[in-house]
Structure formats: structure tokens, C-alpha cells
């Protein structure tokens, strides 16, 4: 059974992985495609990024359900995932929210 703290922890980890894949896609694969005529880089990294983004979205829904996050918080986290450095920028808040979930689990 998943706990609120576990769902937030998994969301943080999937957010970081998704953020890294987004930076690789935009910072390495896209330049390789357009500057070095290597479209395969976008095919591979884009596919990996897509899978990680879906995992992130599922983790967000799971966190919404288990940790009982408000919808506005989930929307904020989702929008941050759409920005290149968004997952890294909100990780401090995510860490605090994970601590809140830990304390709720202990009660």
C-alpha cells in the first residue's frame, strides 16, 4: 500500500528524471538534429522523455489521491514540469511537501 510520503517521494524522483530528460532533449538532441543532421537523437531521447513525462503525470495523480493535495498544488507542479528548469526550481517546495506527508503518515 502506498503512503502519502511514498507518493510524494516518487513524484519528486520522477520529476527530476523527467526534467533531466527534457534538458537532454532540448539541449543535446535538438541541436544534434538541426545542426549535425542527426534526427535519430530526437527520436530516442524524445521517446524516453515522453515515457518519463507519462510516468510523472501518473505519479502526480497518485499523489493527488494518496497525499490529498489540493488541485491548485497539482496544477502548479504540472505547469512547472512543462518548463525546462521547472522540476528543479520547485524541488525545495516538493521536499517540504514530502515532509508534511511524512508527518501526516506518523499521525
Secondary structure, 3 states (H helix, E strand, C coil): CCCHHHHHHHHHHHHHHHHHHHHHHHHHHHHHHHHCCCCHHHHHHHHHHHHHHHHHHHHHHHHHHHCCCCHHHHHHHHHHHCCCCHHHHCHHHHHHHHHHHHHHHHC
